[in-house]
Amino acid sequence: MPVRILTIPESLTHDLPREEVARLKATEGTVMPILELDAYGMVWFGAGDPWFSLKPCEVAALQSRSKNVT
């Protein structure tokens, strides 16, 4: 299920190199598929391999577009 990344928190980026911070910050506002939900409720993202995780409050589910049937 894809979700919108609302924010990349400082707690995720505080010890990372600038390049990695920029890479993570570039995901803010984008839509990404969820790779995994772990046992702690963290939502994992990446391209095949888990790359980073966020709390559920840091992402937003996309509203499905329903078809109007008349």
N, C-alpha and C positions, 0 to 999 in steps of 0.2 A: 504494500500500500504506500503510495507516495504521500509525503507531507511537506509543508513549507517550513524551512528553517527560519525561525523568528529571530534568534540571537545566538551569537557565539560568546559565551561568558568568559570573563577575565580569568576565572578559575581554570579554564581549559587552556588558555594561551600564555599564562604568566611566565612559564619557564621555557618557552619555545623560541627557536630562532625566528628572526623577522620574516624570512621567506615562508616558513610554515604558518606563522600568524596570518600573513597576507593570504595564503592559500585557504585557510579556514574562514577568515573574514569574508572572502569572496563567495562563500556559500550562503551568507545571510540573505534572506529573501528569495532564495532559489527553492525549487521543488526537487526533492530527492526521494528515491525509494528507500524504505526501511530494510536493512539487511537482517536485523535480529532485534528481538526484545530480550534482554537478559533477565536473570533471576532477581535482580535488584530493581527492575523497572526501567533501566536505561535503554535508550533507543540508539541503535548502532547504524552507522552509515558508511558507505565506501563503494568501491567498484569491484565487487567480488570478494575482497578481503575487508574485514572491519577496519576502518580508518580512524573514526572518532565516534564518541557517544555524547548524547545530550539527555537532559531530563525531559520528561513528557511536556512540562510547562514551557519548554524552549522551542517547541515545534507546534504546528497547527495542522490538523486534519483538513484535507481539501473537501469542500462540499461537492457532493456528486450532483451532476446535472440530470435532473429527471426529465423524461420525455413527457410532454403533455399529450395525452390521448383523449380525443373527443369523439 
